[in-house]
Amino acid sequence: SGNWNDTDSRLVAEEMISDAQSRPWLANFLRDNGKNPAVIVGAIKNLTDEHIATGTFVGDIERAFVNSGTVRVVAKKDEREGVREERADQQANASPETVKEFGMELGADYMLIGEMNKITDQEGKEKVAFYQVDLTLTHLQTNEKVWIGQKKLKKYIARKPYKP
C-alpha cells in the first residue's frame, strides 16, 4: 500500500539495526567491556500526518536486536513495573530457592530514540509518500551519540479512478 504498514515497519527495523550493529561502537564496547551491551529502546516519535503504531515499530526494533544475539535489550519502563510487581509477589509466595532478588536488574548501556517523518509529493500523475526514519543510539553514561541511522522509503499512493 501507499501508507506505512507492518512490512515497512519490520524491514526498516531489521535494516537499521543491522546497520547499527555493523558500526564500530559495538566492537569497541565488546573490546572494552568483554560482554554484549544492553540497550533500551526509548521513544520513537511519529511526526507524520498518519496514524502509525510506533509501539509495533519499537517491537520490531527490539526483536531485531534480541534475535541478533549481540545486544541485550532492557525492558521498557512500563514493562519493568509489571516485572517488579511479580518480583514483589515472589518475596511472599515463591520458594526461597526460586525467589528473585530486588536490585539485580540489568542497567542499559545505551538508549535508542528516534522519529518518523513523511513528505507527500506529486510526481506527474503519481502521488508519492517519502518516509524517513531517523534513529540515534546514545551512551547513557556519557551522552555520546555512537550511531546515527537514517532510512528513507518511497511509496506510490494509488489514486482512485474518477467515476462520474
MDTraj code that builds the backbone (N, CA, C; nanometers):
import mdtraj as md
import numpy as np

residues = "SER GLY ASN TRP ASN ASP THR ASP SER ARG LEU VAL ALA GLU GLU MET ILE SER ASP ALA GLN SER ARG PRO TRP LEU ALA ASN PHE LEU ARG ASP ASN GLY LYS ASN PRO ALA VAL ILE VAL GLY ALA ILE LYS ASN LEU THR ASP GLU HIS ILE ALA THR GLY THR PHE VAL GLY ASP ILE GLU ARG ALA PHE VAL ASN SER GLY THR VAL ARG VAL VAL ALA LYS LYS ASP GLU ARG GLU GLY VAL ARG GLU GLU ARG ALA ASP GLN GLN ALA ASN ALA SER PRO GLU THR VAL LYS GLU PHE GLY MET GLU LEU GLY ALA ASP TYR MET LEU ILE GLY GLU MET ASN LYS ILE THR ASP GLN GLU GLY LYS GLU LYS VAL ALA PHE TYR GLN VAL ASP LEU THR LEU THR HIS LEU GLN THR ASN GLU LYS VAL TRP ILE GLY GLN LYS LYS LEU LYS LYS TYR ILE ALA ARG LYS PRO TYR LYS PRO".split()
xyz = np.array([
    [0.0835, -0.1191, 0.0000],
    [0.0000, 0.0000, 0.0000],
    [0.0871, 0.1242, 0.0000],
    [0.0251, 0.2386, -0.0218],
    [0.0978, 0.3644, -0.0241],
    [0.1289, 0.4188, 0.1129],
    [0.0669, 0.3647, 0.2159],
    [0.0925, 0.4107, 0.3520],
    [0.1886, 0.3160, 0.4230],
    [0.2432, 0.3639, 0.5337],
    [0.3313, 0.2836, 0.6189],
    [0.2536, 0.1616, 0.6655],
    [0.3152, 0.0433, 0.6596],
    [0.2454, -0.0778, 0.7021],
    [0.3386, -0.1680, 0.7822],
    [0.2870, -0.2831, 0.8236],
    [0.3638, -0.3736, 0.9093],
    [0.4894, -0.4264, 0.8406],
    [0.4837, -0.4466, 0.7109],
    [0.6027, -0.4926, 0.6386],
    [0.7100, -0.3848, 0.6376],
    [0.6694, -0.2596, 0.6155],
    [0.7650, -0.1481, 0.6210],
    [0.8306, -0.1427, 0.7577],
    [0.7499, -0.1554, 0.8616],
    [0.7999, -0.1494, 0.9989],
    [0.9071, -0.2547, 1.0225],
    [0.8767, -0.3777, 0.9863],
    [0.9703, -0.4881, 1.0090],
    [1.0980, -0.4714, 0.9270],
    [1.0835, -0.4404, 0.7987],
    [1.2005, -0.4296, 0.7113],
    [1.2898, -0.3118, 0.7480],
    [1.2290, -0.1977, 0.7801],
    [1.3079, -0.0806, 0.8195],
    [1.3807, -0.1089, 0.9502],
    [1.3114, -0.1695, 1.0472],
    [1.3752, -0.2022, 1.1753],
    [1.4927, -0.2974, 1.1537],
    [1.4718, -0.4037, 1.0777],
    [1.5787, -0.5016, 1.0557],
    [1.6984, -0.4391, 0.9848],
    [1.6718, -0.3575, 0.8827],
    [1.7813, -0.2957, 0.8078],
    [1.8585, -0.1962, 0.8945],
    [1.7858, -0.1153, 0.9714],
    [1.8535, -0.0148, 1.0536],
    [1.9332, -0.0788, 1.1662],
    [1.8796, -0.1817, 1.2297],
    [1.9517, -0.2467, 1.3395],
    [2.0716, -0.3236, 1.2848],
    [2.0574, -0.3824, 1.1680],
    [2.1724, -0.4473, 1.1049],
    [2.2831, -0.3453, 1.0788],
    [2.2456, -0.2276, 1.0310],
    [2.3439, -0.1217, 1.0087],
    [2.4079, -0.0791, 1.1406],
    [2.3258, -0.0599, 1.2433],
    [2.3789, -0.0179, 1.3744],
    [2.4817, -0.1180, 1.4255],
    [2.4523, -0.2466, 1.4086],
    [2.5416, -0.3491, 1.4619],
    [2.6680, -0.3680, 1.3783],
    [2.6723, -0.3100, 1.2616],
    [2.7922, -0.3209, 1.1779],
    [2.8895, -0.2056, 1.2026],
    [2.8537, -0.1151, 1.2913],
    [2.9350, 0.0042, 1.3160],
    [3.0307, -0.0172, 1.4331],
    [3.1338, 0.0676, 1.4445],
    [3.2408, 0.0471, 1.5436],
    [3.1972, 0.0466, 1.6902],
    [3.0883, 0.1121, 1.7269],
    [3.0502, 0.1205, 1.8678],
    [3.0366, -0.0175, 1.9310],
    [2.9832, -0.1149, 1.8560],
    [2.9589, -0.2480, 1.9117],
    [3.0907, -0.3205, 1.9390],
    [3.1794, -0.3227, 1.8419],
    [3.3103, -0.3870, 1.8611],
    [3.3894, -0.3159, 1.9706],
    [3.3801, -0.1837, 1.9755],
    [3.4500, -0.1072, 2.0795],
    [3.3981, -0.1435, 2.2181],
    [3.2658, -0.1566, 2.2313],
    [3.2077, -0.1926, 2.3605],
    [3.2520, -0.3325, 2.4018],
    [3.2449, -0.4272, 2.3088],
    [3.2867, -0.5644, 2.3389],
    [3.4335, -0.5688, 2.3806],
    [3.5184, -0.4954, 2.3104],
    [3.6615, -0.4913, 2.3423],
    [3.6844, -0.4323, 2.4821],
    [3.6158, -0.3226, 2.5126],
    [3.6379, -0.2525, 2.6390],
    [3.5712, -0.3196, 2.7589],
    [3.4629, -0.3954, 2.7359],
    [3.3844, -0.4499, 2.8464],
    [3.3767, -0.6017, 2.8503],
    [3.4097, -0.6682, 2.7418],
    [3.4072, -0.8134, 2.7388],
    [3.2692, -0.8753, 2.7474],
    [3.1663, -0.7985, 2.7165],
    [3.0286, -0.8501, 2.7193],
    [2.9452, -0.7711, 2.6190],
    [2.8303, -0.8255, 2.5859],
    [2.7405, -0.7566, 2.4940],
    [2.6763, -0.6370, 2.5631],
    [2.6585, -0.5264, 2.4915],
    [2.5958, -0.4091, 2.5513],
    [2.4463, -0.4299, 2.5726],
    [2.3926, -0.3571, 2.6702],
    [2.2486, -0.3574, 2.6955],
    [2.1904, -0.2282, 2.6389],
    [2.0807, -0.2424, 2.5654],
    [2.0154, -0.1288, 2.5010],
    [1.8711, -0.1216, 2.5476],
    [1.8235, -0.0005, 2.5695],
    [1.6815, 0.0221, 2.5924],
    [1.6305, 0.1053, 2.4763],
    [1.5165, 0.0657, 2.4221],
    [1.4570, 0.1405, 2.3123],
    [1.3593, 0.2397, 2.3733],
    [1.3902, 0.3674, 2.3539],
    [1.3066, 0.4746, 2.4074],
    [1.1993, 0.5147, 2.3083],
    [1.1620, 0.6412, 2.3142],
    [1.0530, 0.6928, 2.2316],
    [1.0935, 0.7034, 2.0850],
    [1.0043, 0.6567, 2.0001],
    [1.0141, 0.6800, 1.8563],
    [0.8936, 0.7682, 1.8233],
    [0.9192, 0.8940, 1.7936],
    [0.8109, 0.9903, 1.7706],
    [0.7572, 0.9787, 1.6288],
    [0.6259, 0.9767, 1.6181],
    [0.5591, 0.9764, 1.4888],
    [0.5272, 1.1211, 1.4519],
    [0.6043, 1.1783, 1.3613],
    [0.5821, 1.3156, 1.3170],
    [0.5156, 1.3199, 1.1796],
    [0.4575, 1.2075, 1.1385],
    [0.3883, 1.2018, 1.0098],
    [0.2456, 1.2518, 1.0272],
    [0.1747, 1.2610, 0.9154],
    [0.0346, 1.3030, 0.9196],
    [-0.0609, 1.1836, 0.9255],
    [-0.0077, 1.0656, 0.9495],
    [-0.0933, 0.9474, 0.9569],
    [-0.0724, 0.8746, 1.0896],
    [-0.1702, 0.7922, 1.1242],
    [-0.1577, 0.7144, 1.2476],
    [-0.0638, 0.5970, 1.2214],
    [0.0498, 0.5980, 1.2893],
    [0.1445, 0.4868, 1.2814],
    [0.1626, 0.4336, 1.4226],
    [0.1424, 0.3049, 1.4400],
    [0.1586, 0.2427, 1.5717],
    [0.3079, 0.2286, 1.5995],
    [0.3652, 0.3297, 1.6639],
    [0.5096, 0.3267, 1.6890],
    [0.5476, 0.2134, 1.7829],
    [0.4535, 0.1679, 1.8650],
    [0.4812, 0.0543, 1.9529],
    [0.5163, -0.0709, 1.8737],
    [0.4524, -0.0889, 1.7601],
    [0.4836, -0.2020, 1.6727],
    [0.6243, -0.1883, 1.6166],
    [0.6611, -0.0662, 1.5769],
    [0.7954, -0.0415, 1.5243],
    [0.9002, -0.0645, 1.6329],
    [0.8721, -0.0181, 1.7546],
    [0.9635, -0.0415, 1.8673],
    [0.9804, -0.1917, 1.8894],
    [0.8708, -0.2665, 1.8836],
    [0.8781, -0.4120, 1.8979],
    [0.9634, -0.4760, 1.7896],
    [0.9512, -0.4262, 1.6668],
    [1.0337, -0.4785, 1.5571],
    [1.1812, -0.4480, 1.5802],
    [1.2109, -0.3302, 1.6337],
    [1.3497, -0.2935, 1.6651],
    [1.4042, -0.3853, 1.7741],
    [1.3267, -0.4024, 1.8810],
    [1.3707, -0.4892, 1.9908],
    [1.3943, -0.6316, 1.9415],
    [1.3040, -0.6807, 1.8589],
    [1.3165, -0.8167, 1.8054],
    [1.4450, -0.8304, 1.7233],
    [1.4740, -0.7316, 1.6399],
    [1.5953, -0.7367, 1.5577],
    [1.7202, -0.7378, 1.6453],
    [1.7221, -0.6562, 1.7511],
    [1.8362, -0.6555, 1.8432],
    [1.8501, -0.7901, 1.9141],
    [1.7411, -0.8378, 1.9743],
    [1.7450, -0.9622, 2.0520],
    [1.7844, -1.0804, 1.9638],
    [1.7226, -1.0913, 1.8480],
    [1.7489, -1.2056, 1.7609],
    [1.8896, -1.2060, 1.7036],
    [1.9557, -1.0918, 1.7042],
    [2.0940, -1.0858, 1.6548],
    [2.1895, -1.1573, 1.7498],
    [2.1547, -1.1624, 1.8780],
    [2.2406, -1.2260, 1.9770],
    [2.3607, -1.1435, 2.0184],
    [2.3733, -1.0218, 1.9671],
    [2.4901, -0.9392, 2.0003],
    [2.4574, -0.8230, 2.0928],
    [2.3295, -0.8001, 2.1185],
    [2.2866, -0.6895, 2.2039],
    [2.1795, -0.7411, 2.2990],
    [2.1913, -0.7038, 2.4256],
    [2.0877, -0.7372, 2.5235],
    [1.9883, -0.6212, 2.5274],
    [1.8603, -0.6513, 2.5369],
    [1.7573, -0.5478, 2.5379],
    [1.6936, -0.5425, 2.6761],
    [1.6907, -0.4227, 2.7318],
    [1.6321, -0.3994, 2.8635],
    [1.4846, -0.3628, 2.8452],
    [1.4005, -0.4146, 2.9327],
    [1.2574, -0.3861, 2.9264],
    [1.2307, -0.2370, 2.9438],
    [1.1270, -0.1898, 2.8737],
    [1.0852, -0.0504, 2.8846],
    [1.0236, -0.0249, 3.0221],
    [1.0094, 0.1019, 3.0563],
    [0.9626, 0.1429, 3.1890],
    [0.8318, 0.0742, 3.2285],
    [0.7313, 0.0773, 3.1412],
    [0.6026, 0.0169, 3.1761],
    [0.6134, -0.1345, 3.1908],
    [0.7006, -0.1968, 3.1151],
    [0.7220, -0.3413, 3.1276],
    [0.7928, -0.3743, 3.2588],
    [0.8898, -0.2910, 3.2966],
    [0.9636, -0.3149, 3.4213],
    [0.8712, -0.3083, 3.5424],
    [0.7729, -0.2202, 3.5391],
    [0.6797, -0.2088, 3.6518],
    [0.6064, -0.3401, 3.6760],
    [0.5614, -0.4049, 3.5681],
    [0.4939, -0.5338, 3.5820],
    [0.5868, -0.6418, 3.6344],
    [0.7110, -0.6410, 3.5878],
    [0.8094, -0.7392, 3.6344],
    [0.8394, -0.7162, 3.7824],
    [0.8483, -0.5907, 3.8230],
    [0.8757, -0.5604, 3.9642],
    [0.7603, -0.6048, 4.0538],
    [0.6380, -0.5907, 4.0041],
    [0.5227, -0.6395, 4.0809],
    [0.5326, -0.7902, 4.1005],
    [0.5701, -0.8611, 3.9959],
    [0.5862, -1.0064, 4.0062],
    [0.6963, -1.0414, 4.1051],
    [0.8072, -0.9672, 4.0992],
    [0.9187, -0.9925, 4.1909],
    [0.8742, -0.9693, 4.3355],
    [0.7953, -0.8653, 4.3587],
    [0.7440, -0.8374, 4.4930],
    [0.6531, -0.9509, 4.5396],
    [0.5703, -1.0023, 4.4501],
    [0.4820, -1.1136, 4.4835],
    [0.5625, -1.2383, 4.5188],
    [0.6743, -1.2591, 4.4498],
    [0.7591, -1.3751, 4.4784],
    [0.8157, -1.3706, 4.6201],
    [0.8417, -1.2514, 4.6708],
    [0.9014, -1.2389, 4.8039],
    [0.8156, -1.3092, 4.9094],
    [0.6841, -1.3060, 4.8894],
    [0.5929, -1.3673, 4.9858],
    [0.5457, -1.5063, 4.9446],
    [0.5513, -1.5369, 4.8172],
    [0.4842, -1.6578, 4.7707],
    [0.5720, -1.7624, 4.7026],
    [0.6926, -1.7299, 4.6639],
    [0.7778, -1.8269, 4.5940],
    [0.8700, -1.8973, 4.6932],
    [0.9139, -2.0159, 4.6550],
    [1.0068, -2.0891, 4.7410],
    [1.1393, -2.0125, 4.7484],
    [1.2098, -2.0214, 4.8613],
    [1.3346, -1.9457, 4.8797],
    [1.4383, -1.9714, 4.7708],
    [1.4427, -2.0924, 4.7185],
    [1.5447, -2.1221, 4.6171],
    [1.5098, -2.0665, 4.4783],
    [1.3848, -2.0230, 4.4579],
    [1.3476, -1.9689, 4.3264],
    [1.3120, -1.8208, 4.3288],
    [1.3043, -1.7598, 4.4468],
    [1.2676, -1.6182, 4.4560],
    [1.3759, -1.5308, 4.3917],
    [1.3332, -1.4299, 4.3184],
    [1.4266, -1.3378, 4.2524],
    [1.4443, -1.2142, 4.3397],
    [1.5689, -1.1698, 4.3520],
    [1.6029, -1.0588, 4.4407],
    [1.5772, -0.9236, 4.3752],
    [1.5497, -0.8252, 4.4607],
    [1.5415, -0.6868, 4.4148],
    [1.6828, -0.6328, 4.3940],
    [1.6951, -0.5305, 4.3126],
    [1.8231, -0.4634, 4.2933],
    [1.9210, -0.5364, 4.2037],
    [1.8737, -0.6329, 4.1263],
    [1.9635, -0.7106, 4.0399],
    [1.9337, -0.6886, 3.8912],
    [1.8582, -0.5835, 3.8599],
    [1.8204, -0.5578, 3.7210],
    [1.9411, -0.5155, 3.6384],
    [1.9332, -0.5419, 3.5117],
    [2.0372, -0.5026, 3.4176],
    [2.0144, -0.3577, 3.3769],
    [2.1123, -0.2740, 3.4001],
    [2.1041, -0.1350, 3.3570],
    [2.1478, -0.1230, 3.2120],
    [2.0780, -0.0412, 3.1372],
    [2.1125, -0.0224, 2.9961],
    [2.2408, 0.0586, 2.9825],
    [2.3186, 0.0232, 2.8832],
    [2.4388, 0.0990, 2.8479],
    [2.4061, 0.2080, 2.7466],
    [2.3065, 0.1809, 2.6625],
    [2.2706, 0.2725, 2.5546],
    [2.1194, 0.2871, 2.5464],
    [2.0756, 0.4024, 2.4939],
    [1.9338, 0.4246, 2.4660],
    [1.9183, 0.4608, 2.3191],
    [1.8202, 0.3968, 2.2549],
    [1.7888, 0.4249, 2.1153],
    [1.6613, 0.5078, 2.1108],
    [1.6674, 0.6226, 2.0468],
    [1.5490, 0.7068, 2.0293],
    [1.5410, 0.7484, 1.8832],
    [1.4261, 0.8014, 1.8426],
    [1.4171, 0.8436, 1.7039],
    [1.2852, 0.9067, 1.6688],
    [1.2693, 0.9284, 1.5385],
    [1.1463, 0.9878, 1.4877],
    [1.1200, 0.9417, 1.3458],
    [0.9914, 0.9491, 1.3101],
    [0.9461, 0.9127, 1.1763],
    [0.8838, 1.0368, 1.1138],
    [0.9228, 1.0667, 0.9904],
    [0.8687, 1.1805, 0.9177],
    [0.8144, 1.1342, 0.7834],
    [0.7278, 1.2167, 0.7251],
    [0.6690, 1.1837, 0.5953],
    [0.6486, 1.3118, 0.5158],
    [0.6837, 1.3048, 0.3884],
    [0.6554, 1.4134, 0.2948],
    [0.5743, 1.3521, 0.1821],
    [0.4628, 1.4153, 0.1484],
    [0.3815, 1.3685, 0.0364],
    [0.4039, 1.4638, -0.0801],
    [0.4260, 1.4072, -0.1981],
    [0.4585, 1.4885, -0.3148],
    [0.3873, 1.4319, -0.4366],
    [0.3943, 1.5042, -0.5444],
    [0.3336, 1.4658, -0.6703],
    [0.4457, 1.4442, -0.7720],
    [0.4475, 1.3301, -0.8382],
    [0.5408, 1.3033, -0.9481],
    [0.4565, 1.2783, -1.0718],
    [0.4367, 1.3825, -1.1508],
    [0.3468, 1.3698, -1.2650],
    [0.2063, 1.3438, -1.2153],
    [0.1490, 1.2321, -1.2575],
    [0.0142, 1.1964, -1.2127],
    [0.0168, 1.1074, -1.0892],
    [0.1355, 1.0739, -1.0438],
    [0.1507, 0.9851, -0.9281],
    [0.1664, 1.0648, -0.7991],
    [0.0973, 1.0218, -0.6961],
    [0.1165, 1.0777, -0.5627],
    [0.2173, 0.9878, -0.4910],
    [0.3184, 1.0500, -0.4302],
    [0.4270, 0.9738, -0.3701],
    [0.4446, 1.0148, -0.2244],
    [0.4652, 0.9155, -0.1380],
    [0.4953, 0.9408, 0.0036],
    [0.6410, 0.9052, 0.0279],
    [0.7134, 0.9992, 0.0861],
    [0.8526, 0.9765, 0.1241],
    [0.8575, 0.9667, 0.2758],
    [0.8907, 0.8495, 0.3265],
    [0.9056, 0.8302, 0.4708],
    [1.0533, 0.8365, 0.5053],
    [1.0823, 0.8950, 0.6204],
    [1.2201, 0.8982, 0.6691],
    [1.2188, 0.8627, 0.8168],
    [1.2988, 0.7630, 0.8524],
    [1.3138, 0.7218, 0.9918],
    [1.4561, 0.7561, 1.0342],
    [1.4672, 0.8313, 1.1419],
    [1.5971, 0.8687, 1.1983],
    [1.6073, 0.8086, 1.3376],
    [1.7142, 0.7343, 1.3627],
    [1.7378, 0.6735, 1.4935],
    [1.8756, 0.7142, 1.5439],
    [1.8848, 0.7353, 1.6748],
    [2.0119, 0.7720, 1.7375],
    [2.0345, 0.6830, 1.8584],
    [2.1544, 0.6253, 1.8675],
    [2.1944, 0.5417, 1.9802],
    [2.2920, 0.6219, 2.0654],
    [2.2550, 0.6444, 2.1914],
    [2.3328, 0.7307, 2.2806],
    [2.3789, 0.6523, 2.4024],
    [2.5058, 0.6702, 2.4397],
    [2.5613, 0.6068, 2.5597],
    [2.5008, 0.6753, 2.6822],
    [2.4412, 0.5981, 2.7725],
    [2.3699, 0.6561, 2.8866],
    [2.4615, 0.7216, 2.9891],
    [2.5837, 0.6750, 3.0022],
    [2.6761, 0.7331, 3.1000],
    [2.7349, 0.8646, 3.0499],
    [2.7708, 0.8689, 2.9222],
    [2.8462, 0.9835, 2.8696],
    [2.7656, 1.0757, 2.7785],
    [2.6459, 1.0348, 2.7381],
    [2.5636, 1.1071, 2.6398],
    [2.6265, 1.1119, 2.5010],
    [2.7267, 1.0289, 2.4765],
    [2.7900, 1.0235, 2.3452],
    [2.6975, 0.9519, 2.2472],
    [2.6744, 1.0158, 2.1333],
    [2.5990, 0.9516, 2.0258],
    [2.6955, 0.8595, 1.9522],
    [2.6685, 0.7288, 1.9581],
    [2.7618, 0.6323, 1.8996],
    [2.7162, 0.5816, 1.7631],
    [2.5899, 0.6027, 1.7305],
    [2.5384, 0.5640, 1.5993],
    [2.4191, 0.6516, 1.5667],
    [2.4162, 0.6999, 1.4435],
    [2.3011, 0.7742, 1.3920],
    [2.2637, 0.7085, 1.2603],
    [2.1418, 0.6578, 1.2548],
    [2.0967, 0.5891, 1.1343],
    [1.9792, 0.6599, 1.0707],
    [1.9693, 0.6431, 0.9406],
    [1.8590, 0.7034, 0.8668],
    [1.8163, 0.6077, 0.7563],
    [1.6866, 0.5916, 0.7431],
    [1.6314, 0.5076, 0.6363],
    [1.5204, 0.5856, 0.5685],
    [1.5297, 0.5921, 0.4358],
    [1.4267, 0.6594, 0.3569],
    [1.3505, 0.5548, 0.2774],
    [1.2210, 0.5779, 0.2655],
    [1.1331, 0.4840, 0.1975],
    [1.0405, 0.5644, 0.1070],
    [1.0325, 0.5253, -0.0191],
    [0.9474, 0.5944, -0.1158],
    [0.8342, 0.5009, -0.1537],
    [0.7103, 0.5510, -0.1409],
    [0.5943, 0.4674, -0.1706],
    [0.4979, 0.5433, -0.2608],
    [0.4482, 0.4732, -0.3610],
    [0.3495, 0.5328, -0.4502],
    [0.2109, 0.5087, -0.3926],
    [0.1315, 0.6140, -0.3923],
    [-0.0034, 0.6060, -0.3373],
    [-0.1005, 0.5909, -0.4537],
    [-0.1749, 0.4821, -0.4524],
    [-0.2710, 0.4558, -0.5597],
    [-0.3830, 0.5589, -0.5536],
    [-0.4161, 0.6111, -0.6686],
    [-0.5256, 0.7081, -0.6775],
    [-0.6487, 0.6355, -0.7295],
    [-0.7608, 0.6627, -0.6679],
    [-0.8852, 0.6003, -0.7113],
    [-0.9301, 0.6652, -0.8425],
    [-0.9687, 0.5847, -0.9390],
    [-1.0127, 0.6418, -1.0666],
    [-1.1410, 0.7227, -1.0495],
    [-1.1529, 0.8247, -1.1302],
    [-1.2703, 0.9120, -1.1256],
    [-1.3900, 0.8397, -1.1849],
    [-1.5004, 0.8392, -1.1102],
    [-1.6238, 0.7771, -1.1588],
    [-1.7330, 0.8831, -1.1554],
    [-1.7828, 0.9249, -1.2735],
    [-1.8881, 1.0286, -1.2768],
    [-2.0208, 0.9777, -1.2270],
])
top = md.Topology()
chain = top.add_chain()
for i, resn in enumerate(residues, 1):
    res = top.add_residue(resn, chain, resSeq=i)
    for name in ("N", "CA", "C"):
        top.add_atom(name, md.element.get_by_symbol(name[0]), res)
traj = md.Trajectory(xyz[None], top)
